[in-house]
Amino acid sequence: MDAAVNLASGKGHKDENFPVASWLLKREHRAPVMSFYRFARAADDIADHADAAPEEKLRQLRAMRAGLDGASGGAPQALALRETLSARGLGDQHARDLLDAFEQDVTVRRYPNWDALIGYCRLSAMPVGRFVLDVHGEDRATWRANDALCAALQVINHLQDCGKDYRALGRVYLPEDMMAAAGARVEELSAPAASPALRSVIVACAELTQGLLAHSARFASTIRDRRLAAEVAAIQRLAESLTERLLSRDPLSERVHHPKWQAALIGAGAALRQLARHRA
């Protein structure tokens, strides 16, 4: 297999909008979660590289898949994850679903409606939470709430970065039917501020995201592992807060992301409340 062009972004787990394998998780669970994260980060960097040709991206994503297969020349992050999965007795379907999503990122730049966007989230976001639940041995009955929360996190990221995604990658996650109904054009995503029409689409998507978060509101309380429950509670509250900000702030002209100190306070408060409930 040809040597891969380095497409790494340099981004790490501490740069993400939501906690990844935080100190809340038990030590024995953090290692496999981080292995999965490094795999996902590498594949995401490939798919989102602004300058690499689509053919090169797809070639490198095939190398990620080859690593899951244990093939010689497979991507090192995938080979490492394969070893982790084997040691823990876990399957690789969640990782393969992610690769499907990243390949879709290379070939698909528009989504006709909300259902299509959620279909993408089934590959790009839901498997991440499902993997973490599997690592902890949680009941798969928790998957429904997990899927709602993970889809919400994905949409929040899309809404926060809608201008950057369009300018850098020509990629638009705002549903086409909602854009058309509002009279908004994708070219408006390159403007310094959102037009009233575009703003209405962003708000409508944020409101739909609130619906997803309503479905995941009790997710943390269904998790047996108290430390994982605390992390999920923190993520849920951060997602709720970011969605509230998207309802009142224009991501093209205003900061939506929390400053790190504020995110830490919001997350810690939610985590401590959940830990207290588990002790009660």
C-alpha positions as a printed Julia matrix, in Angstrom:
280×3 Matrix{Float64}:
   0.0    0.0    0.0
   1.41   3.44  -0.92
   2.63   5.71   1.86
  -0.12   8.03   3.01
   0.14  11.78   2.73
   0.0   13.23   6.25
  -3.47  14.74   6.66
  -3.45  14.96  10.46
  -4.91  18.17  11.86
  -3.03  18.01  15.13
  -6.31  18.22  17.01
  -6.56  16.15  20.18
  -9.26  15.02  22.57
  -8.89  18.15  24.73
  -9.77  20.29  21.7
 -13.22  18.75  21.24
 -16.42  20.6   22.1
 -17.53  17.84  24.48
 -15.64  15.69  27.01
 -13.78  12.68  25.62
 -12.61   9.98  28.05
 -12.54  12.53  30.87
 -11.16  11.9   34.36
 -14.67  10.86  35.33
 -14.3    7.52  33.56
 -12.64   4.6   35.31
  -9.0    4.1   34.3
  -9.69   0.71  32.73
 -12.31   2.23  30.45
 -10.39   5.34  29.39
  -7.77   3.4   27.39
 -10.19   1.69  24.95
 -12.22   4.88  24.59
  -9.05   6.8   23.73
  -8.05   4.11  21.21
 -11.42   4.54  19.53
 -11.05   8.32  19.67
  -7.61   8.23  18.0
  -9.06   6.05  15.25
 -12.02   8.41  14.76
  -9.81  11.52  14.9
  -7.48  10.16  12.23
 -10.36   9.26   9.92
 -12.08  12.6   10.54
  -8.89  14.49   9.72
  -8.67  12.64   6.42
 -12.26  13.37   5.44
 -12.11  17.03   6.51
  -8.76  17.99   5.02
  -9.37  21.12   2.97
  -6.69  20.54   0.33
  -6.45  16.77  -0.21
  -8.06  15.36  -3.33
 -11.14  13.16  -2.83
  -9.28  10.2   -4.33
  -6.5   10.53  -1.76
  -9.01  10.82   1.07
 -10.86   7.69  -0.03
  -7.57   5.83  -0.42
  -6.54   6.67   3.11
  -9.97   5.75   4.47
  -9.58   2.38   2.75
  -6.29   2.02   4.64
  -8.21   2.65   7.86
 -10.61  -0.13   6.92
  -7.67  -2.39   6.03
  -6.28  -1.8    9.5
  -9.52  -3.03  11.04
  -9.14  -6.13   8.87
  -5.59  -6.61  10.17
  -4.14  -6.25   6.68
  -0.48  -5.43   6.15
  -0.11  -1.71   5.48
  -3.3   -0.8    7.31
  -3.46   2.55   9.08
  -1.72   2.35  12.48
  -4.66   3.86  14.39
  -6.95   1.19  12.97
  -4.49  -1.61  13.7
  -4.19  -0.35  17.29
  -7.97  -0.24  17.64
  -8.22  -3.77  16.27
  -5.89  -4.95  19.06
  -7.92  -3.07  21.65
 -11.18  -4.56  20.43
  -9.73  -8.04  20.45
  -8.39  -7.64  23.99
 -11.77  -6.44  25.22
 -13.85  -8.94  23.25
 -15.62  -6.17  21.34
 -16.75  -6.1   17.71
 -15.7   -3.51  15.14
 -19.08  -2.54  13.68
 -19.1    0.88  15.38
 -15.73   1.68  13.83
 -16.87   0.49  10.4
 -19.99   2.65  10.64
 -17.77   5.65  11.31
 -15.7    4.9    8.22
 -18.92   4.77   6.19
 -19.74   8.24   7.51
 -16.32   9.65   6.68
 -16.48   8.22   3.16
 -19.89   9.86   2.86
 -18.32  13.16   3.93
 -15.97  12.9    0.95
 -18.71  12.15  -1.59
 -21.85  13.87  -0.24
 -22.05  17.63   0.28
 -25.79  18.24   0.66
 -28.66  16.7    2.65
 -32.18  16.97   1.23
 -34.05  16.99   4.57
 -33.78  16.51   8.32
 -34.32  12.75   8.08
 -31.37  12.44   5.71
 -29.22  14.43   8.12
 -30.21  12.16  11.0
 -29.43   9.19   8.74
 -25.91  10.56   8.43
 -25.73  10.97  12.21
 -26.57   7.26  12.57
 -23.17   6.59  11.02
 -21.14   9.59  12.15
 -22.22  10.1   15.77
 -24.38   7.37  17.26
 -21.68   4.66  16.98
 -19.35   6.7   19.2
 -21.72   6.65  22.15
 -22.67   3.05  21.5
 -19.01   2.06  21.65
 -18.54   3.8   25.0
 -21.63   2.05  26.36
 -20.33  -1.31  25.12
 -16.96  -0.73  26.77
 -18.79  -0.19  30.05
 -21.0   -3.24  29.57
 -24.17  -1.15  29.63
 -27.54  -2.5   28.54
 -28.25  -1.85  24.86
 -31.65  -0.55  25.93
 -29.71   2.68  26.53
 -28.94   3.01  22.83
 -32.13   4.88  21.98
 -31.33   7.76  24.35
 -27.67   7.61  23.34
 -28.6    7.96  19.69
 -30.69  11.07  20.38
 -27.89  12.71  22.36
 -25.18  11.82  19.86
 -27.26  13.09  16.94
 -27.82  16.34  18.85
 -24.07  16.73  19.44
 -23.39  16.2   15.75
 -25.99  18.73  14.64
 -24.73  21.27  17.18
 -21.24  20.94  15.7
 -22.66  21.35  12.2
 -24.57  24.49  13.16
 -21.62  26.05  14.99
 -19.32  25.4   12.02
 -21.78  25.9    9.17
 -19.85  28.82   7.7
 -16.44  27.15   8.01
 -17.69  23.86   6.56
 -19.03  25.66   3.49
 -16.01  27.9    2.94
 -13.38  25.2    3.49
 -15.1   22.1    2.13
 -18.17  23.22   0.18
 -20.14  21.06   2.61
 -23.63  22.04   3.81
 -25.47  20.16   6.54
 -28.45  22.52   6.69
 -31.3   20.55   5.06
 -32.04  21.65   1.51
 -35.82  21.62   1.95
 -35.58  23.92   4.98
 -33.25  26.25   3.09
 -35.64  26.38   0.13
 -38.69  26.99   2.31
 -36.95  29.91   4.01
 -35.66  31.34   0.74
 -32.05  30.97   1.86
 -29.16  30.22  -0.5
 -26.1   28.19   0.4
 -23.87  31.0   -0.84
 -25.05  33.03   2.15
 -22.95  30.77   4.36
 -19.85  32.62   3.14
 -21.18  35.98   4.35
 -19.83  37.66   7.5
 -23.28  37.41   9.09
 -26.35  35.28   8.48
 -29.25  36.76   6.54
 -32.69  36.63   8.21
 -33.61  33.69   5.97
 -30.47  31.72   6.8
 -30.79  32.6   10.47
 -34.32  31.17  10.49
 -33.01  27.84   9.18
 -30.31  27.7   11.85
 -32.89  28.45  14.53
 -35.27  25.8   13.15
 -32.48  23.21  13.26
 -31.6   24.25  16.8
 -35.24  23.78  17.8
 -35.25  20.3   16.3
 -32.05  19.63  18.23
 -33.84  20.62  21.43
 -36.32  17.87  20.59
 -33.48  15.36  20.38
 -32.15  16.54  23.73
 -35.59  16.13  25.28
 -35.43  12.45  24.25
 -32.0   12.06  25.85
 -32.79  14.05  29.02
 -33.03  10.94  31.23
 -30.19   9.07  29.53
 -27.71   9.53  32.39
 -30.16   8.13  34.92
 -30.43   4.85  32.96
 -26.66   4.17  33.04
 -25.44   1.77  35.72
 -21.84   2.99  35.89
 -22.06   6.11  38.06
 -18.94   7.72  36.59
 -20.08   7.27  33.01
 -23.51   8.58  34.06
 -21.82  11.7   35.4
 -19.94  12.26  32.13
 -23.14  11.8   30.13
 -24.94  14.27  32.4
 -22.17  16.81  31.76
 -22.38  16.31  28.0
 -26.18  16.59  28.05
 -26.07  19.9   29.92
 -23.34  21.32  27.68
 -25.39  20.35  24.62
 -28.49  22.02  26.06
 -26.53  25.19  26.77
 -24.97  25.3   23.29
 -28.36  24.78  21.67
 -29.74  27.68  23.69
 -26.87  29.82  22.44
 -27.56  28.82  18.84
 -31.12  30.06  19.27
 -29.86  33.53  20.16
 -26.47  33.81  18.44
 -25.45  33.88  14.79
 -22.65  31.34  14.26
 -21.39  33.28  11.24
 -20.72  36.45  13.24
 -20.77  35.46  16.92
 -19.0   32.96  19.12
 -21.2   30.02  20.03
 -18.58  27.77  21.67
 -18.21  28.11  25.41
 -14.9   29.41  26.71
 -13.05  26.49  28.3
 -13.58  27.77  31.84
 -17.31  28.13  31.27
 -17.64  24.69  29.7
 -15.76  23.23  32.67
 -18.12  24.89  35.15
 -21.26  23.82  33.31
 -20.06  20.26  32.87
 -18.76  19.91  36.43
 -22.03  21.15  37.9
 -24.07  18.63  35.93
 -21.65  15.81  36.72
 -21.7   16.53  40.47
 -25.5   16.63  40.52
 -25.62  13.26  38.77
 -23.09  11.74  41.18
 -25.21  12.96  44.08
 -28.3   11.32  42.59
 -26.43   8.01  42.25
 -25.46   8.13  45.92
 -29.0    8.94  47.03
